[in-house]
């Protein structure tokens, strides 16, 4: 069972008292060349949450943030033209997740969504890409034990190599 399975429809309570504190880390998150090529689309009103459900399962969360990246502003690595929009958006998202954990708020990182529906429902401009959605709320039940990673994850020896790639 995944954390998302555990939370399906299980969020409860509002998070209004900590909303600003959740976004602040995004503003100070490191991005390529400090360009901050993102915009956070905050969805917390009932109408917006219903529109969002057309594109993604947000597990009954009372608050969701669509992390959008701006293709005009992102830094591109000059050696191979790698666009790091996904990396920047991931750093921003991770910073918000860590802050939420610090505040006792649960999160689900969502990449399984229909971007065309998001674009249409929320009038996201063409130069922006919805990279992911972060759902926030308080879980109705305790989530799975962190010890599950001992069995569900690869051993560290399979993930780390030293001095040369093996």
C-alpha atoms as an extended CHARMM CRD file, in Angstrom:
* protein
*
       166  EXT
         1         1  UNK       CA              0.0000000000        0.0000000000        0.0000000000  PROA      1               0.0000000000
         2         2  UNK       CA              1.3720000000        3.3990000000       -0.9510000000  PROA      2               0.0000000000
         3         3  UNK       CA              1.0680000000        6.5620000000        1.1160000000  PROA      3               0.0000000000
         4         4  UNK       CA             -1.3530000000        7.8720000000       -1.5140000000  PROA      4               0.0000000000
         5         5  UNK       CA             -3.5120000000        4.7450000000       -1.1270000000  PROA      5               0.0000000000
         6         6  UNK       CA             -3.5750000000        5.3260000000        2.6160000000  PROA      6               0.0000000000
         7         7  UNK       CA             -4.7220000000        8.9200000000        2.1090000000  PROA      7               0.0000000000
         8         8  UNK       CA             -7.3350000000        8.2860000000       -0.5860000000  PROA      8               0.0000000000
         9         9  UNK       CA            -10.2930000000       10.3240000000        0.6010000000  PROA      9               0.0000000000
        10        10  UNK       CA             -8.7970000000       10.4430000000        4.0600000000  PROA      10              0.0000000000
        11        11  UNK       CA             -7.7290000000       14.0480000000        4.4280000000  PROA      11              0.0000000000
        12        12  UNK       CA             -9.6600000000       16.0380000000        6.9770000000  PROA      12              0.0000000000
        13        13  UNK       CA             -9.5870000000       19.5340000000        8.4190000000  PROA      13              0.0000000000
        14        14  UNK       CA             -8.6030000000       22.8210000000        6.8630000000  PROA      14              0.0000000000
        15        15  UNK       CA             -5.0530000000       24.1180000000        6.6480000000  PROA      15              0.0000000000
        16        16  UNK       CA             -5.7950000000       27.8520000000        6.4280000000  PROA      16              0.0000000000
        17        17  UNK       CA             -3.8390000000       28.6050000000        9.5800000000  PROA      17              0.0000000000
        18        18  UNK       CA             -0.5670000000       27.5150000000        7.9610000000  PROA      18              0.0000000000
        19        19  UNK       CA             -1.1290000000       28.3430000000        4.2820000000  PROA      19              0.0000000000
        20        20  UNK       CA              1.4000000000       31.1930000000        4.0030000000  PROA      20              0.0000000000
        21        21  UNK       CA              4.0000000000       29.1830000000        5.8830000000  PROA      21              0.0000000000
        22        22  UNK       CA              3.6820000000       26.4390000000        3.2740000000  PROA      22              0.0000000000
        23        23  UNK       CA              4.5400000000       28.7520000000        0.3480000000  PROA      23              0.0000000000
        24        24  UNK       CA              7.4090000000       30.7200000000        1.8780000000  PROA      24              0.0000000000
        25        25  UNK       CA              9.9810000000       27.9200000000        1.3850000000  PROA      25              0.0000000000
        26        26  UNK       CA              9.1450000000       27.8660000000       -2.3310000000  PROA      26              0.0000000000
        27        27  UNK       CA             10.2060000000       31.4950000000       -2.6270000000  PROA      27              0.0000000000
        28        28  UNK       CA             13.6140000000       30.8100000000       -1.1020000000  PROA      28              0.0000000000
        29        29  UNK       CA             14.2210000000       27.4240000000       -2.7670000000  PROA      29              0.0000000000
        30        30  UNK       CA             17.3170000000       27.2980000000       -4.9690000000  PROA      30              0.0000000000
        31        31  UNK       CA             16.7100000000       27.2840000000       -8.7170000000  PROA      31              0.0000000000
        32        32  UNK       CA             19.0410000000       27.2970000000      -11.7210000000  PROA      32              0.0000000000
        33        33  UNK       CA             20.8030000000       30.6850000000      -11.8640000000  PROA      33              0.0000000000
        34        34  UNK       CA             18.2270000000       31.8120000000       -9.2430000000  PROA      34              0.0000000000
        35        35  UNK       CA             15.7360000000       32.4830000000      -12.0200000000  PROA      35              0.0000000000
        36        36  UNK       CA             12.7410000000       31.2100000000      -10.0370000000  PROA      36              0.0000000000
        37        37  UNK       CA             10.9290000000       30.0940000000      -13.2040000000  PROA      37              0.0000000000
        38        38  UNK       CA              7.7660000000       28.9860000000      -11.4700000000  PROA      38              0.0000000000
        39        39  UNK       CA              4.3120000000       30.0870000000      -10.4270000000  PROA      39              0.0000000000
        40        40  UNK       CA              2.2740000000       28.3660000000       -7.7280000000  PROA      40              0.0000000000
        41        41  UNK       CA             -1.4000000000       27.9660000000       -8.5620000000  PROA      41              0.0000000000
        42        42  UNK       CA             -3.1380000000       27.5940000000       -5.1900000000  PROA      42              0.0000000000
        43        43  UNK       CA             -6.4670000000       25.7800000000       -5.1940000000  PROA      43              0.0000000000
        44        44  UNK       CA             -8.4520000000       25.8860000000       -1.9440000000  PROA      44              0.0000000000
        45        45  UNK       CA            -12.0000000000       27.0090000000       -2.7230000000  PROA      45              0.0000000000
        46        46  UNK       CA            -14.6610000000       24.3450000000       -3.3360000000  PROA      46              0.0000000000
        47        47  UNK       CA            -15.2070000000       25.3890000000       -6.9600000000  PROA      47              0.0000000000
        48        48  UNK       CA            -11.5030000000       25.2030000000       -7.7660000000  PROA      48              0.0000000000
        49        49  UNK       CA            -11.0990000000       21.8530000000       -6.0230000000  PROA      49              0.0000000000
        50        50  UNK       CA            -13.9730000000       20.4580000000       -8.1090000000  PROA      50              0.0000000000
        51        51  UNK       CA            -12.2960000000       21.7050000000      -11.3030000000  PROA      51              0.0000000000
        52        52  UNK       CA             -9.0080000000       20.1760000000      -10.1750000000  PROA      52              0.0000000000
        53        53  UNK       CA            -10.6930000000       16.7950000000       -9.6440000000  PROA      53              0.0000000000
        54        54  UNK       CA            -11.4000000000       16.7210000000      -13.3910000000  PROA      54              0.0000000000
        55        55  UNK       CA             -7.6410000000       16.4950000000      -13.9880000000  PROA      55              0.0000000000
        56        56  UNK       CA             -6.3040000000       14.6010000000      -10.9660000000  PROA      56              0.0000000000
        57        57  UNK       CA             -7.1170000000       12.6700000000       -7.8340000000  PROA      57              0.0000000000
        58        58  UNK       CA             -6.1520000000       14.9320000000       -4.9380000000  PROA      58              0.0000000000
        59        59  UNK       CA             -7.2600000000       12.4270000000       -2.3020000000  PROA      59              0.0000000000
        60        60  UNK       CA             -9.8310000000       14.7080000000       -0.7110000000  PROA      60              0.0000000000
        61        61  UNK       CA             -7.2260000000       17.3260000000        0.1970000000  PROA      61              0.0000000000
        62        62  UNK       CA             -8.5780000000       20.7490000000        1.2250000000  PROA      62              0.0000000000
        63        63  UNK       CA             -5.6350000000       22.5140000000       -0.4370000000  PROA      63              0.0000000000
        64        64  UNK       CA             -3.5900000000       21.7820000000       -3.5370000000  PROA      64              0.0000000000
        65        65  UNK       CA             -0.8020000000       23.6600000000       -5.2570000000  PROA      65              0.0000000000
        66        66  UNK       CA             -0.1610000000       23.2000000000       -8.9690000000  PROA      66              0.0000000000
        67        67  UNK       CA              3.5340000000       23.9100000000       -9.5030000000  PROA      67              0.0000000000
        68        68  UNK       CA              3.9000000000       25.5040000000      -12.9380000000  PROA      68              0.0000000000
        69        69  UNK       CA              7.1750000000       26.2300000000      -14.6810000000  PROA      69              0.0000000000
        70        70  UNK       CA              7.8010000000       29.0850000000      -17.0970000000  PROA      70              0.0000000000
        71        71  UNK       CA              9.6780000000       27.9200000000      -20.1870000000  PROA      71              0.0000000000
        72        72  UNK       CA             10.7250000000       31.5060000000      -20.9890000000  PROA      72              0.0000000000
        73        73  UNK       CA             12.5950000000       31.9700000000      -17.7170000000  PROA      73              0.0000000000
        74        74  UNK       CA             14.1880000000       28.5960000000      -16.9900000000  PROA      74              0.0000000000
        75        75  UNK       CA             17.9550000000       28.1840000000      -17.0400000000  PROA      75              0.0000000000
        76        76  UNK       CA             19.3020000000       25.8630000000      -19.7530000000  PROA      76              0.0000000000
        77        77  UNK       CA             22.6340000000       24.0790000000      -19.3470000000  PROA      77              0.0000000000
        78        78  UNK       CA             24.8320000000       25.4200000000      -22.1870000000  PROA      78              0.0000000000
        79        79  UNK       CA             26.8090000000       22.2240000000      -22.8480000000  PROA      79              0.0000000000
        80        80  UNK       CA             23.8610000000       20.0830000000      -23.9380000000  PROA      80              0.0000000000
        81        81  UNK       CA             20.8660000000       22.4590000000      -23.8400000000  PROA      81              0.0000000000
        82        82  UNK       CA             19.2660000000       20.5650000000      -20.9410000000  PROA      82              0.0000000000
        83        83  UNK       CA             16.2080000000       22.4570000000      -19.7490000000  PROA      83              0.0000000000
        84        84  UNK       CA             16.0370000000       22.1090000000      -15.9500000000  PROA      84              0.0000000000
        85        85  UNK       CA             12.4150000000       23.1660000000      -15.4750000000  PROA      85              0.0000000000
        86        86  UNK       CA             11.4480000000       19.8170000000      -13.9240000000  PROA      86              0.0000000000
        87        87  UNK       CA             14.4230000000       20.0020000000      -11.5660000000  PROA      87              0.0000000000
        88        88  UNK       CA             13.5950000000       23.5250000000      -10.4050000000  PROA      88              0.0000000000
        89        89  UNK       CA              9.9300000000       22.6360000000       -9.9130000000  PROA      89              0.0000000000
        90        90  UNK       CA             10.9280000000       19.5290000000       -7.9640000000  PROA      90              0.0000000000
        91        91  UNK       CA             13.1790000000       21.5110000000       -5.6420000000  PROA      91              0.0000000000
        92        92  UNK       CA             10.3790000000       24.0100000000       -4.9920000000  PROA      92              0.0000000000
        93        93  UNK       CA              7.9080000000       21.1840000000       -4.3640000000  PROA      93              0.0000000000
        94        94  UNK       CA             10.2720000000       19.3660000000       -2.0270000000  PROA      94              0.0000000000
        95        95  UNK       CA             10.8410000000       22.5270000000        0.0120000000  PROA      95              0.0000000000
        96        96  UNK       CA              7.0810000000       22.9140000000        0.4680000000  PROA      96              0.0000000000
        97        97  UNK       CA              6.7830000000       19.2430000000        1.4640000000  PROA      97              0.0000000000
        98        98  UNK       CA              9.5090000000       19.5700000000        4.0690000000  PROA      98              0.0000000000
        99        99  UNK       CA              7.8530000000       22.6800000000        5.5060000000  PROA      99              0.0000000000
       100       100  UNK       CA              4.4980000000       20.9100000000        5.6090000000  PROA      100             0.0000000000
       101       101  UNK       CA              6.0540000000       18.0030000000        7.5030000000  PROA      101             0.0000000000
       102       102  UNK       CA              7.5790000000       20.4600000000        9.9720000000  PROA      102             0.0000000000
       103       103  UNK       CA              4.1060000000       21.9590000000       10.5060000000  PROA      103             0.0000000000
       104       104  UNK       CA              2.4490000000       18.5530000000       10.8970000000  PROA      104             0.0000000000
       105       105  UNK       CA              0.6250000000       18.7990000000        7.5570000000  PROA      105             0.0000000000
       106       106  UNK       CA              0.5250000000       15.7370000000        5.2960000000  PROA      106             0.0000000000
       107       107  UNK       CA              1.2460000000       15.9310000000        1.5710000000  PROA      107             0.0000000000
       108       108  UNK       CA              0.9190000000       13.8530000000       -1.5690000000  PROA      108             0.0000000000
       109       109  UNK       CA              3.0880000000       14.6430000000       -4.6020000000  PROA      109             0.0000000000
       110       110  UNK       CA              0.9800000000       14.0620000000       -7.7080000000  PROA      110             0.0000000000
       111       111  UNK       CA              2.3120000000       13.6670000000      -11.2400000000  PROA      111             0.0000000000
       112       112  UNK       CA             -0.5650000000       11.5660000000      -12.5580000000  PROA      112             0.0000000000
       113       113  UNK       CA             -2.8040000000       14.2880000000      -13.9580000000  PROA      113             0.0000000000
       114       114  UNK       CA             -4.1710000000       15.4620000000      -17.2800000000  PROA      114             0.0000000000
       115       115  UNK       CA             -2.2290000000       18.6320000000      -18.1800000000  PROA      115             0.0000000000
       116       116  UNK       CA             -4.6540000000       19.6360000000      -20.9480000000  PROA      116             0.0000000000
       117       117  UNK       CA             -7.5650000000       19.6230000000      -18.4950000000  PROA      117             0.0000000000
       118       118  UNK       CA             -5.5620000000       21.6790000000      -15.9740000000  PROA      118             0.0000000000
       119       119  UNK       CA             -4.6280000000       24.1890000000      -18.6660000000  PROA      119             0.0000000000
       120       120  UNK       CA             -8.2390000000       24.5790000000      -19.7720000000  PROA      120             0.0000000000
       121       121  UNK       CA             -9.8620000000       24.6680000000      -16.3300000000  PROA      121             0.0000000000
       122       122  UNK       CA             -7.3970000000       27.1650000000      -14.8350000000  PROA      122             0.0000000000
       123       123  UNK       CA             -6.3870000000       29.1660000000      -17.9450000000  PROA      123             0.0000000000
       124       124  UNK       CA             -2.7050000000       28.2630000000      -17.6130000000  PROA      124             0.0000000000
       125       125  UNK       CA             -0.8010000000       30.2160000000      -20.3150000000  PROA      125             0.0000000000
       126       126  UNK       CA              1.0190000000       28.2980000000      -23.0500000000  PROA      126             0.0000000000
       127       127  UNK       CA              4.4590000000       29.3570000000      -21.8280000000  PROA      127             0.0000000000
       128       128  UNK       CA              3.8090000000       27.6070000000      -18.5090000000  PROA      128             0.0000000000
       129       129  UNK       CA              3.8630000000       23.8800000000      -17.9010000000  PROA      129             0.0000000000
       130       130  UNK       CA              2.0780000000       22.2370000000      -14.9820000000  PROA      130             0.0000000000
       131       131  UNK       CA              4.8840000000       20.0650000000      -13.6110000000  PROA      131             0.0000000000
       132       132  UNK       CA              3.2250000000       18.5370000000      -10.5560000000  PROA      132             0.0000000000
       133       133  UNK       CA              0.5110000000       18.9910000000       -7.9680000000  PROA      133             0.0000000000
       134       134  UNK       CA              1.1060000000       18.9840000000       -4.2370000000  PROA      134             0.0000000000
       135       135  UNK       CA             -1.9460000000       18.1250000000       -2.1330000000  PROA      135             0.0000000000
       136       136  UNK       CA             -2.0000000000       19.2730000000        1.5090000000  PROA      136             0.0000000000
       137       137  UNK       CA             -4.1430000000       18.2180000000        4.4390000000  PROA      137             0.0000000000
       138       138  UNK       CA             -4.2720000000       16.3000000000        7.6760000000  PROA      138             0.0000000000
       139       139  UNK       CA             -4.4810000000       12.5260000000        7.2920000000  PROA      139             0.0000000000
       140       140  UNK       CA             -7.4500000000       10.9460000000        9.0440000000  PROA      140             0.0000000000
       141       141  UNK       CA             -5.3280000000        7.9120000000        9.9240000000  PROA      141             0.0000000000
       142       142  UNK       CA             -1.6800000000        7.3610000000       10.6390000000  PROA      142             0.0000000000
       143       143  UNK       CA              0.2690000000        6.5580000000        7.5030000000  PROA      143             0.0000000000
       144       144  UNK       CA              2.3730000000        3.4860000000        6.8570000000  PROA      144             0.0000000000
       145       145  UNK       CA              5.4840000000        2.9690000000        8.9520000000  PROA      145             0.0000000000
       146       146  UNK       CA              8.7540000000        4.3840000000        7.5850000000  PROA      146             0.0000000000
       147       147  UNK       CA             10.2520000000        0.9190000000        8.1790000000  PROA      147             0.0000000000
       148       148  UNK       CA              8.3770000000       -0.2370000000        5.0730000000  PROA      148             0.0000000000
       149       149  UNK       CA             11.2290000000        1.2730000000        3.0750000000  PROA      149             0.0000000000
       150       150  UNK       CA             13.5580000000       -1.4510000000        4.3650000000  PROA      150             0.0000000000
       151       151  UNK       CA             11.6370000000       -3.9320000000        2.1940000000  PROA      151             0.0000000000
       152       152  UNK       CA             10.1530000000       -1.7140000000       -0.5200000000  PROA      152             0.0000000000
       153       153  UNK       CA             13.3530000000        0.0670000000       -1.5580000000  PROA      153             0.0000000000
       154       154  UNK       CA             16.5600000000       -1.0960000000       -3.1790000000  PROA      154             0.0000000000
       155       155  UNK       CA             19.5120000000       -1.6260000000       -0.8480000000  PROA      155             0.0000000000
       156       156  UNK       CA             21.8940000000        1.3350000000       -0.6370000000  PROA      156             0.0000000000
       157       157  UNK       CA             24.6420000000       -0.7290000000       -2.3320000000  PROA      157             0.0000000000
       158       158  UNK       CA             22.5250000000       -0.8370000000       -5.4990000000  PROA      158             0.0000000000
       159       159  UNK       CA             22.1410000000        2.9440000000       -5.5440000000  PROA      159             0.0000000000
       160       160  UNK       CA             25.5770000000        4.2920000000       -4.6150000000  PROA      160             0.0000000000
       161       161  UNK       CA             28.9490000000        3.7320000000       -6.2510000000  PROA      161             0.0000000000
       162       162  UNK       CA             32.3230000000        5.2490000000       -5.4440000000  PROA      162             0.0000000000
       163       163  UNK       CA             34.9950000000        6.7730000000       -7.6700000000  PROA      163             0.0000000000
       164       164  UNK       CA             33.6360000000        5.2740000000      -10.9040000000  PROA      164             0.0000000000
       165       165  UNK       CA             30.2240000000        4.3900000000      -12.2240000000  PROA      165             0.0000000000
       166       166  UNK       CA             29.4330000000        0.7140000000      -11.7070000000  PROA      166             0.0000000000
